[in-house]
Every structure is written in structure tokens, then in C-alpha cells.
Amino acid sequence: MFIQTETTPNPATLKFLPGRTVMERGTLDIKSADSADQSPLAQALFALDGVSGVFFGSDFISVSKSEGDWRELKPTVLGAIMEHFISGAPLLNAEAGAAPQTGDEEFFEATDAETVASIKILIETHVRPAVANDGGDIKFRGFRDGTVYLAMKGSCSGCPSSTATLKHGIQNLLKHYLPDVQAVEQI
């Protein structure tokens, strides 16, 4: 088994591509060892010194570190991922279910439904693919008084360039296509 790795804009996160499906649908962001019990792979990764976050995408795993050097941590992460996939163990424990993480409920006024639908289409077609390339995900959370609220996950959460991505990339894109959008905020 060959696992590719890619750097992300977040220096604390590496993206691992095992060459097979990781999540059948959706994503899963595990931010602590305490919540890793839903996944045998997440448990194995959090057992490694320095791992502070695990994010499962459709065909990748983003691993964030709190300490240490990637030159030392990367081989152990690769070993844990390889061992998991070779063992044939499921990604999620049966009691955790196979449902992807859905997150918080969305909020917006019914009168803004058409604008929200357009925002979601733009995010899905223009933003999410680029964010996934960087080892993360982005989800629409709400729209109120001209402000779009988005949740960033995986390598994008806590990334030094995430503010620039939101303000200069996503905000400009949405404002260009949708005059009702005035600002974009991360929640």
C-alpha cells in the first residue's frame, strides 16, 4: 500500500492520501482524543505523541500536530494509517454509526431562502473542491443581515491563512455573484 502525503497551507497539518475511499459520504472532524472512540483509526492516531486533530474526507485524512517535527511524526502517522487499512477494520465503530458528521443546524430567514440556495451552490461548486485540496472542508452554517456564516474544518480550522481565504477569496466570490452578501464570517 502506498500513501501519498501533501502539505497544506496550515503548517501544523499534513494531508494523507491512502489511494482509496476514506469516508463514503460526508466528513468527520475529530478534535480530541476524548472524541476519538468513534473510530479505530482516530484512536490509533491520537495514541501518537503530538497528534492534536484528525479529519476524514472522502479520500484523504488530515492530521494536525500540537508539537514535534513532521520529519519525526510523519513516519508513525503513515504506519498507523497503513496498519489500519491493511487490517480491514472499519473506519467507524458500529455503535458510532456510518453517518457523517452534520454539525450545527443552519440559520436564516425564510425570505432569504433563494439567496441561501445560491450561496450553497457557489460553495459546493467553487469553494469546497479547493478547500478539500488543502485537506479541509467548509460548511454553510447561516445567513443573517448580509453576513454568511461558515464553519471551516480539518486543516482549514486554525490555519493562519484561513482568514485571508474567507475574506479575500470566499467573500469576494459571494459578493461578486450575490449582491445581498456583504460579509463572510467563520463560526
C-alpha positions as CSV (number, residue, x, y, z in Angstrom):
1,M,0.0,0.0,0.0
2,F,1.3,3.4,-1.0
3,I,0.1,6.5,0.9
4,Q,0.8,9.9,-0.6
5,T,1.3,12.9,1.6
6,E,0.7,16.6,0.8
7,T,1.4,19.7,2.7
8,T,-1.4,22.1,3.5
9,P,-1.5,25.8,4.0
10,N,-1.6,25.0,7.7
11,P,1.9,24.1,8.8
12,A,0.5,22.1,11.7
13,T,-1.4,19.8,9.3
14,L,-0.5,17.2,6.7
15,K,-2.8,15.5,4.3
16,F,-2.5,11.8,3.8
17,L,-4.0,10.1,0.7
18,P,-4.3,6.3,1.1
19,G,-5.4,5.8,-2.5
20,R,-8.9,4.6,-1.5
21,T,-12.1,5.8,-0.1
22,V,-11.9,7.1,3.5
23,M,-15.5,8.4,4.1
24,E,-18.3,7.1,1.9
25,R,-20.2,10.3,2.4
26,G,-19.7,13.5,4.4
27,T,-16.7,14.3,6.6
28,L,-15.7,13.7,10.2
29,D,-13.6,16.2,12.2
30,I,-12.2,14.7,15.5
31,K,-10.6,17.4,17.6
32,S,-9.5,15.5,20.6
33,A,-8.5,12.0,21.9
34,D,-11.7,12.1,24.0
35,S,-13.9,12.0,20.9
36,A,-11.7,9.5,19.0
37,D,-13.6,6.5,20.4
38,Q,-15.9,6.5,17.4
39,S,-13.1,5.5,15.1
40,P,-10.3,2.9,15.5
41,L,-8.1,4.8,13.1
42,A,-8.6,8.1,15.0
43,Q,-7.8,6.2,18.3
44,A,-4.6,4.9,16.8
45,L,-3.6,8.4,15.5
46,F,-4.4,10.1,18.8
47,A,-2.2,7.5,20.6
48,L,0.8,9.0,18.8
49,D,2.6,11.8,20.7
50,G,1.9,15.2,19.2
51,V,-1.3,14.4,17.3
52,S,-4.0,17.0,18.1
53,G,-6.6,16.6,15.4
54,V,-7.8,14.1,12.8
55,F,-10.1,14.9,9.8
56,F,-11.6,12.3,7.5
57,G,-12.6,13.4,4.0
58,S,-13.8,11.4,1.1
59,D,-10.4,10.2,0.0
60,F,-8.0,11.7,2.5
61,I,-7.0,12.0,6.2
62,S,-5.7,15.3,7.5
63,V,-3.7,15.0,10.7
64,S,-2.8,18.0,12.8
65,K,0.0,18.2,15.3
66,S,0.4,20.2,18.5
67,E,4.1,19.6,18.9
68,G,7.1,18.0,17.4
69,D,8.5,17.9,13.9
70,W,6.8,16.4,10.9
71,R,10.0,14.6,10.0
72,E,9.7,12.6,13.2
73,L,5.9,12.3,13.4
74,K,5.1,11.6,9.7
75,P,6.5,8.0,9.6
76,T,4.5,7.0,12.7
77,V,1.3,8.5,11.2
78,L,1.9,6.7,7.9
79,G,2.4,3.4,9.8
80,A,-0.8,3.8,11.8
81,I,-2.8,4.6,8.6
82,M,-1.3,1.7,6.7
83,E,-1.8,-0.7,9.5
84,H,-5.5,0.3,9.8
85,F,-6.3,-0.1,6.1
86,I,-4.3,-3.4,5.8
87,S,-6.2,-4.8,8.8
88,G,-9.6,-4.3,7.1
89,A,-11.0,-2.7,10.2
90,P,-13.9,-0.2,9.7
91,L,-13.2,3.5,9.8
92,L,-16.1,4.0,12.3
93,N,-17.1,1.7,15.1
94,A,-20.5,0.1,14.6
95,E,-22.0,2.0,17.6
96,A,-20.8,5.3,16.1
97,G,-22.8,4.5,13.0
98,A,-21.8,5.2,9.5
99,A,-23.4,8.6,9.3
100,P,-21.1,11.5,8.6
101,Q,-20.9,14.5,10.9
102,T,-23.6,17.0,10.2
103,G,-22.7,19.8,12.7
104,D,-24.9,22.6,13.9
105,E,-28.2,23.5,12.4
106,E,-28.4,26.1,9.8
107,F,-30.0,29.5,10.4
108,F,-31.5,32.0,8.0
109,E,-34.8,33.8,7.4
110,A,-37.3,32.1,5.1
111,T,-37.3,35.3,2.9
112,D,-33.5,34.6,2.3
113,A,-34.1,31.1,1.1
114,E,-33.3,31.9,-2.6
115,T,-30.0,33.7,-1.6
116,V,-29.1,30.9,0.7
117,A,-29.6,28.3,-2.1
118,S,-27.3,30.3,-4.4
119,I,-24.7,30.6,-1.6
120,K,-24.7,26.8,-1.1
121,I,-24.3,26.2,-4.8
122,L,-21.4,28.5,-5.1
123,I,-19.7,27.0,-2.0
124,E,-20.3,23.5,-3.3
125,T,-19.1,24.1,-6.8
126,H,-16.3,26.7,-6.3
127,V,-15.1,26.6,-2.7
128,R,-15.4,23.1,-1.3
129,P,-13.2,21.4,-4.0
130,A,-10.4,23.9,-3.4
131,V,-10.7,23.6,0.4
132,A,-10.7,19.8,0.1
133,N,-7.4,20.0,-1.9
134,D,-5.9,21.7,1.1
135,G,-7.1,18.9,3.4
136,G,-10.2,20.5,4.9
137,D,-13.8,21.2,4.4
138,I,-16.2,24.2,4.6
139,K,-19.9,24.1,5.5
140,F,-22.6,26.7,5.3
141,R,-24.0,27.5,8.7
142,G,-26.1,30.6,8.3
143,F,-27.0,33.9,6.7
144,R,-28.2,36.9,8.6
145,D,-28.2,40.7,7.8
146,G,-26.0,40.2,4.8
147,T,-23.4,38.1,6.6
148,V,-22.7,34.5,5.5
149,Y,-21.5,32.2,8.4
150,L,-19.3,29.3,7.5
151,A,-17.6,26.5,9.5
152,M,-14.1,25.5,8.5
153,K,-12.9,22.0,9.3
154,G,-9.8,19.9,9.0
155,S,-6.6,21.6,8.1
156,C,-8.5,24.9,7.5
157,S,-9.6,25.1,11.1
158,G,-6.9,27.2,12.8
159,C,-4.9,27.7,9.6
160,P,-3.0,31.0,9.5
161,S,-4.3,31.7,6.0
162,S,-8.0,30.8,6.7
163,T,-8.9,34.5,7.4
164,A,-7.4,35.5,4.1
165,T,-9.3,32.6,2.4
166,L,-12.5,33.8,3.9
167,K,-12.2,37.5,3.4
168,H,-10.3,37.7,0.1
169,G,-11.4,34.5,-1.6
170,I,-14.9,33.4,-0.5
171,Q,-16.2,36.8,0.5
172,N,-15.2,38.3,-2.9
173,L,-16.7,35.4,-4.8
174,L,-20.0,35.5,-3.0
175,K,-20.2,39.3,-3.2
176,H,-19.5,39.2,-6.9
177,Y,-22.4,36.8,-7.7
178,L,-24.8,37.8,-4.9
179,P,-25.4,41.5,-4.1
180,D,-27.2,40.6,-0.8
181,V,-23.9,39.2,0.6
182,Q,-21.9,41.9,2.5
183,A,-19.5,39.8,4.6
184,V,-18.4,36.3,5.4
185,E,-17.6,35.2,9.0
186,Q,-16.2,31.9,10.4
187,I,-18.0,30.2,13.3
